[in-house]
Amino acid sequence: MNHTAIPRRGAAFAQADVTRAIKGAEKAGFEVGEIICTPKGIRIIAAGHSSRARADHNPWDEVYDDE
């Protein structure tokens, strides 16, 4: 019998890549709702803006934006 080994492909992404994507979305003020990992990459579905993003809101930003 001739058994040929099927080469194993490396993972398209690592857990560190997923963690980095989640942290980036959260830092941008999004609440992560769902994560989809495919061989083409990582896709994050946001459930909306987090309340933490509003905590960073400075009311003076609106005053300076109007000038």
C-alpha positions, 0 to 999 in steps of 0.5 A: 500500500502506498500511503501518502501523507496529506500536508496540513495547512497552517491555521488562517489565523491565530487566537492572538489575531482574534483577540487583537480584532476584539480589542480593536473593536471594543477600543473603537467603542463597539460592543462585540456581538458575534465573531465569524472566522473563515479562512479568508479572515476574521469578521466581527459583527457589532451589536452596537455602541457600548456605553463605555464609548459614551463615557469617553464623550466630552461635551466640550467637543461639541462646542469646539466643533461648532466654531 
